[in-house]
């Protein structure tokens, strides 16, 4: 009887030592809640063959010989000890002495770096002909045809200032239309205003002026 009590006392001390050497002090505290990925060390004083380390599965359960499936996730170590003890009780003449400790904590996700602010939206437009910097231009939504001409470095000396074309295709119908713009404001026929806002895919064409134009 004395030897059995001494063995229980010694194993209790060993279990306490295991708690103190746990990877994280929080795991050694009674209130620590087990999580999937934690590794538990389980020892049964009456049958050392049952001693082992077991992983808390994603569903929060563990599997232990003679005890079957035990819920561990969301419980404290003490609660898991009690659950295993009760599950094993029918296999021993007296209630077994079960000791549970945390052998390894689950790897936690590394803190995420703050996400970069979303870039300002842009639309693709195109300008060609008698401008100083023709080509594709990425501009902010709301950019006007007059602002696009400025973005392209302005008109060359050979530009037909009153016959600038805005060519637009409407995605919903596939229809393409040409609108005319006069840089000087002088022209015959209808013209769009310089404040006309561009749409994605718009093409501005600045033709070369005719002789005596």
Backbone as a ProteinNet text record, in pm:
[ID]
protein_1_A
[PRIMARY]
XXXXXXXXXXXXXXXXXXXXXXXXXXXXXXXXXXXXXXXXXXXXXXXXXXXXXXXXXXXXXXXXXXXXXXXXXXXXXXXXXXXXXXXXXXXXXXXXXXXXXXXXXXXXXXXXXXXXXXXXXXXXXXXXXXXXXXXXXXXXXXXXXXXXXXXXXXXXXXXXXXXXXXXXXXXXXXXXXXXXXXXXXXXXXXXXXXXXXXXXXXXXXXXXXXXXX
[TERTIARY]
82.9	0	86.8	188.1	279.7	351.3	393.5	465.3	376.2	246.8	155.2	135	117.7	101.2	226.2	342.2	467.6	478.5	435.8	441.6	349.8	230	136.7	194.9	256.2	314.6	427.8	511.1	624.9	577	475.8	425.8	358.4	293.5	231.1	335.7	449.3	558.3	612.1	625.5	675.6	580.9	450.5	351.9	359.9	379.9	393.5	514.2	623.1	743	717.6	635.9	603.8	525.8	432.4	357.1	449.1	545.2	634	722.2	745.2	832	752.3	621.9	538.5	589.7	565.2	620.5	571.3	461.3	406.8	346.1	373.4	322.9	171.1	108.2	-38.4	-90	-15.5	-58.7	-50.3	30.2	45.5	-60.9	-137.6	-237.1	-366.8	-436.6	-559.4	-660.5	-662.5	-763.6	-731.5	-617	-582.7	-680.8	-734.1	-829.3	-755.6	-768.4	-698.4	-757.3	-670.3	-710.1	-660.6	-724.4	-673.3	-527.4	-448.2	-305.5	-219.7	-278.2	-202.3	-169	-53.7	-13.9	-19.1	-93	-107.8	-22.4	37	106.8	14.1	-22.8	-118.4	-49.4	-56.3	5.8	-96.9	-97.2	-186.4	-98.4	-105.9	-17.5	-30.3	-151.8	-174.8	-131.4	-114.4	-75.4	14	146.8	240.3	235.1	181.6	172.4	75.4	-7.8	-101.9	-42.2	71.5	130.5	168.6	134.5	166.2	139	181.2	145.4	43.6	-55.2	-160.8	-197.5	-233.7	-263.2	-412	-440.9	-579.8	-615.2	-708.9	-744	-821.2	-833	-904.3	-1044.6	-1110.9	-1244.2	-1243.6	-1123.3	-1111.4	-1107.2	-1102.5	-1104.3	-965.3	-949.5	-830.4	-878.7	-789.2	-820.9	-724	-777.1	-691.9	-736.3	-639	-674	-764.5	-861.6	-959.3	-1059.2	-1026.9	-1116.4	-1193.9	-1139.6	-1205.4	-1180.6	-1281.5	-1270.9	-1313.8	-1229.7	-1254.8	-1251.8	-1345.4	-1343.6	-1240.5	-1144.5	-1040.3	-1046.8	-1072.9	-1080.3	-1186.7	-1151.4	-1245.7	-1249.2	-1172.8	-1167.9	-1032.8	-1027.9	-900.6	-836.3	-709.8	-639.2	-707	-751.2	-817.5	-945.1	-1018.3	-1142.2	-1115.4	-1005.3	-969.2	-923.7	-849.2	-808.6	-930.5	-1030.5	-1151.6	-1224.6	-1231.4	-1302.6	-1233.5	-1100.1	-1026.5	-1038.6	-1030.1	-1042.8	-1176.6	-1283.3	-1416.3	-1428	-1368	-1377.5	-1299	-1190.5	-1106	-1154.1	-1239.2	-1273.9	-1322.1	-1398.4	-1450.8	-1345.8	-1223.4	-1117.4	-1024.1	-1049	-962	-1047.5	-983.8	-1055.1	-1092.2	-1007.9	-1035.7	-1013	-1064.5	-1049.2	-901.2	-859.1	-716.9	-672.1	-541.9	-482.2	-427.5	-489.7	-454.3	-394.8	-284.6	-219.1	-206.4	-252.4	-248.1	-169.6	-81	-8.6	3.5	38.8	55.9	201.6	225.4	362.4	405.5	308.5	343.7	218.9	237.6	126.2	114.3	-7.9	-29.3	40	88.3	148.1	38.1	56.6	-41.9	-4.6	-104.7	-78	4.5	104.3	186	99.9	128.8	50.4	60.5	-50.3	-51.9	-9.9	71.9	112.4	-8.1	-13.9	-126.9	-133.2	-252.6	-267.2	-240.5	-178.3	-148.4	-277.7	-284.8	-406.8	-428.3	-553.7	-585.9	-542.4	-482.5	-440.3	-560.5	-537	-644.3	-686.5	-817.4	-862.7	-817.7	-789.7	-751.5	-826.4	-836.6	-893.4	-792.1	-796.1	-706.2	-772	-699	-742.9	-625.4	-653.7	-550.1	-560.5	-445	-444.6	-338.5	-373.5	-283.1	-296.2	-198.7	-201	-110.1	-156	-73.4	-73.5	-17.7	9.2	155.2	208.4	351.6	387.1	292.6	319.8	203.9	193.3	83.1	103.3	-2.1	7.5	-103.7	-87.2	-186.4	-165.5	-274.8	-268.5	-359.7	-303.7	-383.9	-425.2	-555.9	-605.6	-710.7	-736.6	-836.8	-976.5	-1071.3	-1209.4	-1250.8	-1323.9	-1364.5	-1273.8	-1161.4	-1071.9	-1145.1	-1126.9	-1194.9	-1105.2	-1166.2	-1088.6	-983.8	-1016.7	-919.8	-802.4	-830.6	-722.2	-634.6	-696	-617.5	-521.9	-567.2	-478	-359.4	-386	-276	-183.8	-241.4	-161.9	-70.7	-115	-36.2	61.3	80.6	180	129.8	-1.7	-58.1	-48.1	-104.8	-109.2	21.4	53.9	168.1	124.1	219.6	189.3	109.5	99.5	30.3	-107.6	-155	-282.9	-401.5	-501.7	-628.7	-711.3	-700.4	-753.8	-906	-973.8	-1120.6	-1181	-1097.9	-1150	-1097.8	-1075	-1027.7	-1141.1	-1108.7	-1210.5	-1202.2	-1317	-1327.6	-1400.8	-1333	-1391.6	-1422.7	-1549.8	-1594.7	-1677	-1648.2	-1726.8	-1805.1	-1934.5	-2021.4	-2026.2	-1972.1	-1964.3	-2099.6	-2204.2	-2335.3	-2393.3	-2361.1	-2417.1	-2311.5	-2185	-2078.7	-2075.6	-2163.2	-2170.3	-2051	-1993.5	-1883.7	-1933.6	-1896.6	-1938.5	-1819.7	-1827.7	-1722.9	-1785	-1721.3	-1764.9	-1652.1	-1688.9	-1588.2	-1574.6	-1451.2	-1419.7	-1332	-1363.4	-1282.9	-1201.6	-1070.4	-982.1	-998.6	-1024.9	-1037.9	-1180.2	-1275	-1415.3	-1482.9	-1405	-1462	-1474.4	-1594.7	-1614.9	-1757.2	-1776.2	-1910.6	-1964.6	-2090	-2150.3	-2136.7	-2205.6	-2204.1	-2067.4	-2029.2	-1903.3	-1927.8	-1853.1	-1861.6	-1780.7	-1812.6	-1742.9	-1609.3	-1519.2	-1390	-1403.9	-1519.8	-1543.4	-1601	-1612.8	-1664	-1571.4	-1627.1	-1545.2	-1519.5	-1399.5	-1359.2	-1411.4	-1428.3	-1467.8	-1354.5	-1349.7	-1243	-1242.8	-1123.5	-1109.2	-1126.6	-1159.5	-1176	-1046.4	-1062.2	-948	-968.1	-870.8	-874.6	-776.3	-825.9	-743.8	-734.3	-612.6	-590	-532.7	-614.7	-565.3	-474.3	-403.8	-318.1	-404.9	-378.1	-461.4	-435	-538.3	-529.2	-461.7	-427	-367.2	-466.7	-421	-500	-608.9	-602.3	-701.3	-667.4
-119.5	0	125.1	124.2	238.4	259.5	146.9	157.4	218.7	179	232.8	382.7	424.8	567.1	645.8	584.8	651.5	668.5	562.4	571.2	678.3	687.4	791.8	929.2	944.3	1073.5	1110.3	1010.1	1036.5	1074.4	1003	1034	1170.1	1205.4	1337.3	1446.6	1424.2	1521.5	1530.9	1415.7	1415.9	1490.4	1467.2	1536.5	1686.4	1726.8	1869.4	1926.2	1847.7	1892.4	1910.1	1815.7	1826.6	1953.8	1988.3	2110.6	2231.7	2231.5	2346.7	2360.2	2249.1	2255.4	2264.5	2290.7	2301.7	2415.4	2408.4	2507.4	2647.7	2661.3	2793.2	2790.4	2893.7	2892.7	2886.9	2941.1	2938.6	2796.4	2706.6	2567.3	2498.8	2552	2490.8	2538.7	2639.2	2694.3	2615	2607.5	2529.5	2579.1	2708.3	2764.9	2755.8	2700.2	2693.6	2603.5	2650.5	2574.1	2507.2	2376.2	2301.9	2332.2	2323.1	2355.4	2247.8	2233.8	2140.6	2171	2065.7	2082.1	2070.5	2087.4	2065.1	1916.3	1888.1	1749.2	1724.4	1621.4	1589.6	1469	1475.7	1359.7	1299.6	1172.7	1106	986.3	979	869.4	806.9	675.8	601	523.4	556	497	344.3	294.4	150.6	70.1	132.6	58	145.5	141.1	223.9	196.5	80.9	52.1	147.4	210.9	305.5	444.6	469.5	602.8	639.8	761.4	803.8	953.4	1005.6	1141.2	1131.4	1218.8	1212	1352.3	1361.3	1490.1	1522.8	1647.8	1694.1	1719.6	1642.2	1646.1	1773.5	1804.3	1927.1	1938.2	1824.5	1828.4	1848	1852.8	1874.8	1747.5	1630.2	1504.1	1441.8	1348.2	1263.3	1118.8	1027.5	885.2	821.3	743.8	682.7	537.9	445.5	303.6	281	193.3	153.9	264.1	389	500.5	544.5	513.9	553.6	700.4	765	905.5	996.5	1092.1	1185.6	1327.4	1410.1	1550.4	1624.5	1688.9	1763.3	1912.4	1945.1	2085	2160	2277.6	2357.3	2320.9	2216.8	2176.2	2210.5	2212.1	2227.7	2090	2090.4	1965.2	1884	1951.6	1881	1812.6	1878.6	1820.2	1698.4	1704.6	1589.2	1474.1	1504.3	1401	1328.4	1406	1345.6	1259.7	1309.1	1234.7	1102.5	1102.1	978.5	882.3	937.5	853.2	780.7	852.6	791.5	685.9	716.9	622.6	494.9	505.7	388.5	310	369.3	310.7	167.3	133	-1.7	-106.6	-63.1	-157.5	-188.3	-125.1	-144.2	-177.4	-244.7	-281.7	-157.4	-55.7	70.8	183.2	299	412.5	439.7	444.6	463.2	606.5	620.4	752.3	797.1	900.9	950.4	1090.1	1111.5	1241.9	1290.3	1411.3	1470.2	1600.5	1621.5	1748	1784.3	1908.5	1955.8	1937.2	1848	1824.4	1928.4	1977.1	2073.4	2152.6	2281.5	2366.4	2367.7	2382	2392.9	2517.6	2508.2	2625.7	2725.7	2844.8	2949.8	3024	3077.8	3155.8	3277.5	3305.5	3424.4	3548.8	3653.7	3776.9	3825.9	3865.9	3912.6	4058.3	4085.9	4223.9	4304	4430.1	4512.6	4511.2	4495.4	4490.6	4627.8	4626.4	4751.9	4815.1	4945.8	5010.9	4978.9	4964.8	4933.5	5048.4	5016.1	5123.2	5199.7	5324.2	5404.4	5343.8	5340.6	5282.9	5367.1	5300.8	5370	5306.6	5379.2	5325	5344.1	5253.8	5263	5345.8	5447.5	5525.7	5534.1	5580.3	5584.2	5716.6	5769	5893.2	5882.1	5926.4	5911.4	6031.7	6044.4	6156	6269	6390.5	6509	6557.5	6471.6	6509.9	6477.9	6540.6	6525.6	6391.9	6330.5	6202.5	6106.5	6051.2	5958.8	5824.8	5743.8	5609.3	5581.4	5469.8	5431.7	5515.8	5564.6	5646.6	5586.9	5561.7	5519.9	5645.5	5667.9	5789.2	5751.9	5843.4	5820.8	5833.6	5755.2	5774.2	5919.8	5974.2	6113.9	6206.6	6154	6236.6	6282.3	6408.9	6464.1	6456.6	6480	6476.6	6587.4	6700.3	6810.1	6773.6	6705.9	6663.3	6556.8	6469	6368.6	6432.8	6537.1	6608	6668.2	6718.8	6771.7	6658.8	6542.5	6426.2	6381.6	6402.5	6362.6	6471.2	6572.4	6675.4	6785.4	6787	6892.6	6861.7	6952.1	6934.2	6979	6918.1	6964.2	7082.9	7144.4	7258.8	7218.3	7089.4	7043.3	6985.5	7000.2	6940.9	7016.8	6940.5	7000.1	7023.2	7140.9	7168.9	7158.6	7177.2	7177.9	7042.8	6944.7	6815.3	6698.1	6720.5	6612.3	6511.9	6384.2	6278.3	6200.4	6172.5	6079.6	5956.9	5843.7	5720.1	5628.9	5593.5	5515.8	5395.8	5279	5157.6	5125.3	5101.5	5071	4919.7	4868.4	4722.7	4653.4	4720.1	4654.5	4621.4	4705.3	4683.8	4654.8	4686.5	4670.9	4785.9	4883.3	4997.1	5089.7	5135.9	5232.5	5366.3	5471.6	5605	5699.7	5804.2	5905.8	6039.2	6104	6237.2	6335	6457.9	6557.8	6662.6	6708.9	6808.2	6916.7	7041.7	7154.1	7210	7204.7	7253.9	7404.8	7475.1	7620.8	7664.9	7571.9	7607.1	7660.4	7681	7729.5	7612.3	7587.5	7478.2	7481	7421	7403.4	7267.1	7260.7	7134.2	7108.3	7005.6	6974.8	6925.6	6964.6	6922.8	6890.9	6793.7	6764.8	6869	6883.5	6981.2	6925.9	7013.3	6971.3	6899.9	6914.9	6850.1	6709.7	6659.6	6524.6	6423	6339.6	6241.7	6118.2	6063.8	5948.3	5818.5	5718.8	5584.4	5488.1	5370.6	5273.6	5236.7	5237.6	5199.6	5312.7	5432.8	5546	5572.2	5610.2	5645.4	5788.2	5872	6010	6021.8	6071.9	6086.6	6234.7	6282.7	6422.7	6421.7	6450.1	6444	6562	6547.4	6655	6755.7	6883.2	6984.6	6988.3	7025.8	7035.9	7167	7176.3	7298.9	7413	7524.8	7644.1	7625.4	7517.9	7499.3	7585.9
0	0	0	88.7	94.3	-38	-100	-227.6	-333.8	-334.7	-435	-414.3	-286.8	-259.1	-296.1	-269.5	-304	-456	-527.7	-674.2	-726.7	-667.7	-709.6	-683.8	-563.2	-528.3	-623.9	-656.6	-746.1	-885.2	-932.8	-1066.4	-1069.8	-957.1	-949.6	-958.6	-888	-896.1	-1037.9	-1102.5	-1239.8	-1330.9	-1312	-1394.1	-1372.1	-1245.1	-1216	-1287	-1290.9	-1361.4	-1508.7	-1564.2	-1706.2	-1733	-1644.3	-1661.1	-1661.9	-1572	-1562.6	-1684.9	-1757.2	-1874.9	-2003.3	-1991.6	-2111.4	-2198.9	-2330.9	-2421.7	-2396	-2328.6	-2303	-2164.1	-2084.4	-1947.7	-1944.3	-2047.7	-2050	-2052.5	-2117.2	-2125.7	-1990.6	-1900.2	-1768.5	-1672.5	-1712.2	-1623.4	-1636.1	-1527.2	-1524.3	-1626.5	-1650.1	-1738.3	-1885.7	-1922.2	-2065	-2138.7	-2247.4	-2328.1	-2443.5	-2451.1	-2555.8	-2692.6	-2794.6	-2930.6	-3026.4	-3141.8	-3243	-3276	-3286.7	-3313.2	-3189.3	-3070.1	-2946.6	-2935.2	-2876.1	-2851.2	-2700.2	-2659.9	-2518.1	-2481	-2363.3	-2307.4	-2201.9	-2219.4	-2129.9	-2064.8	-1933.1	-1858.5	-1764.6	-1760.5	-1671.7	-1574.8	-1446.5	-1346.6	-1341.5	-1354.4	-1338.1	-1459.6	-1576.7	-1696.7	-1784.5	-1762.1	-1839.4	-1989.7	-2029.4	-2171.9	-2244.4	-2167.9	-2227.6	-2244.5	-2180.6	-2184.2	-2328.2	-2368.5	-2505.8	-2521	-2637.7	-2677.9	-2790.3	-2786.6	-2886.7	-2932.6	-3058.4	-3120.6	-3107.9	-3076.2	-3078.9	-3225.5	-3276	-3418.6	-3453.4	-3584.3	-3624.3	-3566.8	-3546.5	-3486.9	-3337.2	-3276.3	-3132.1	-3050.1	-3115.9	-3041.4	-3035.1	-2941.2	-2933.4	-2926.9	-2961.4	-2952.6	-2855	-2760.5	-2658.9	-2638.6	-2629.2	-2612.1	-2491.6	-2508.5	-2407.1	-2373	-2411.4	-2381	-2505.2	-2623	-2746.8	-2778.5	-2833.1	-2874.2	-2760.7	-2729.6	-2620	-2676.3	-2636.7	-2676.7	-2592.8	-2661.3	-2590.4	-2623.2	-2750.4	-2790.2	-2712.8	-2664.6	-2586.4	-2439.6	-2398.9	-2258.6	-2198.6	-2066.3	-1997.3	-1980.6	-1942.8	-1919.9	-1809.6	-1705	-1594.7	-1641.3	-1728.5	-1779.2	-1866.4	-1944	-2026.5	-1938	-1832.9	-1736.8	-1680.9	-1640.1	-1581.5	-1684.1	-1809.1	-1912.7	-1942.5	-1948.8	-1976.1	-1857.7	-1737.4	-1617.4	-1616.6	-1645.3	-1645.7	-1755.8	-1873.1	-1984.5	-1957.1	-1878.7	-1849.1	-1727.6	-1647.6	-1517.5	-1528.2	-1630.2	-1642.5	-1672.9	-1705.6	-1740.6	-1622.8	-1507.6	-1391.6	-1269.4	-1173.8	-1051.3	-971.3	-976.1	-908.5	-1009.8	-978.3	-1070.8	-1095.3	-1225	-1254.2	-1228.1	-1211	-1193.5	-1329.6	-1384.8	-1518.4	-1504.6	-1573.4	-1572.8	-1717.2	-1741.7	-1876.3	-1869.5	-1965.8	-1976.6	-2124.1	-2148.8	-2286.7	-2326	-2422.2	-2468.4	-2570.6	-2650	-2755.1	-2792.1	-2802	-2843.1	-2995.7	-3043.2	-3188.3	-3240.1	-3364.1	-3426.4	-3455.3	-3408.2	-3433.1	-3559.9	-3627	-3747.7	-3711.7	-3794.8	-3773.4	-3792.5	-3715.4	-3732.8	-3876.7	-3929.8	-4067.5	-4075.3	-4174	-4194.6	-4241.1	-4202.6	-4248.9	-4400.3	-4452.4	-4597.2	-4656.7	-4773.4	-4841.2	-4889.2	-4886.3	-4935.6	-5082.3	-5120.1	-5258.6	-5348.4	-5463	-5553.4	-5607.8	-5639.9	-5697.2	-5830.4	-5859.3	-5985.5	-6104.1	-6213.8	-6337.4	-6453.2	-6562.8	-6685.6	-6797.7	-6894.5	-7009.6	-7118.6	-7166.2	-7280.6	-7378.3	-7498.5	-7602.3	-7677.4	-7711.2	-7788.1	-7897.4	-8015.8	-8129.3	-8221.7	-8309.8	-8404.5	-8359.9	-8381.4	-8362.1	-8217	-8129.9	-7990.9	-7962.7	-7860.9	-7833.9	-7769.6	-7699.5	-7633	-7658.2	-7778.3	-7807.1	-7736.6	-7733.5	-7677.1	-7578.2	-7505.3	-7403.5	-7279.3	-7224.9	-7104.8	-6997.4	-6881.9	-6766.8	-6691.6	-6684.7	-6621	-6516.5	-6428.8	-6324.7	-6383.5	-6331	-6374.1	-6354	-6449.4	-6440.5	-6519	-6572.3	-6654.1	-6780.3	-6818.5	-6935.1	-7058.3	-7175.6	-7299.9	-7300.7	-7242.9	-7237.9	-7147.9	-7038.1	-6948.2	-7013.9	-7095.2	-7165.5	-7264.4	-7333.8	-7426.3	-7350.9	-7231.6	-7149.6	-7105.5	-7071.4	-7031.3	-7143.8	-7267	-7384	-7428.1	-7346.7	-7378.3	-7468.6	-7492.6	-7576.1	-7725.1	-7805.4	-7950.2	-8014.9	-8127.9	-8207	-8292.8	-8360.7	-8447.2	-8570	-8596.6	-8717.6	-8687.1	-8567.1	-8527.1	-8585.3	-8628.1	-8670.2	-8544.5	-8487.5	-8355.1	-8347.4	-8460.4	-8457.1	-8495	-8529.5	-8575.3	-8492.3	-8366.5	-8279	-8260.1	-8271.6	-8265.9	-8134.2	-8079	-7966.5	-8018.4	-8023.4	-8074.8	-7956.6	-7947	-7830.7	-7877.4	-7815.7	-7839.7	-7714.3	-7730.3	-7617	-7597	-7485.7	-7464.1	-7467.6	-7422.7	-7413.7	-7550.4	-7651	-7785	-7890.1	-7859.5	-7958.8	-8058.1	-8041.7	-8134.3	-8114.2	-8222.5	-8218.5	-8272.4	-8203	-8246.7	-8240.9	-8324.5	-8328.8	-8291.3	-8192.4	-8150.2	-8181.9	-8214.8	-8252	-8142.6	-8127.3	-8025.8	-8088.5	-8055.3	-8103.3	-7987.9	-8002.3	-7896.8	-7879.8	-7990.6	-7985.6	-7956.1	-7971.5	-7950.2	-8074.5	-8182.9	-8308.6	-8405	-8453.6	-8548.1	-8599.5	-8716.5	-8770.8	-8729.3	-8695.2	-8656.6	-8508.1	-8459.5	-8315.1	-8269.4	-8151.7	-8091.3	-7944.7	-7892	-7749.3	-7672.1	-7545.4	-7462.2	-7414.1	-7376.9	-7322	-7189.3	-7123.5	-6994.2	-7009.6	-7133.7	-7155.6	-7091.3	-7004.7	-6933.1	-7019.3	-7005	-7084.2	-7022.4	-7107.3	-7064.8	-7097.1	-7028.2	-7058.7	-7207.3	-7266.3	-7406.7	-7504.8	-7457.2	-7549.3	-7625.9	-7753.3	-7837.6	-7886.6	-7860.8	-7908.7	-8024.5	-8137.1	-8257	-8290.9	-8300.2	-8338.4	-8480	-8580.3	-8718.1	-8751.6	-8862.7	-8911.1	-8986.5	-8964.4	-9028.9	-9179	-9250.1	-9394.3	-9433.6	-9560.3	-9612.7	-9597.9	-9545.6	-9524.6	-9416.6	-9339.9	-9234.2	-9112.2
[MASK]
+++++++++++++++++++++++++++++++++++++++++++++++++++++++++++++++++++++++++++++++++++++++++++++++++++++++++++++++++++++++++++++++++++++++++++++++++++++++++++++++++++++++++++++++++++++++++++++++++++++++++++++++++++++

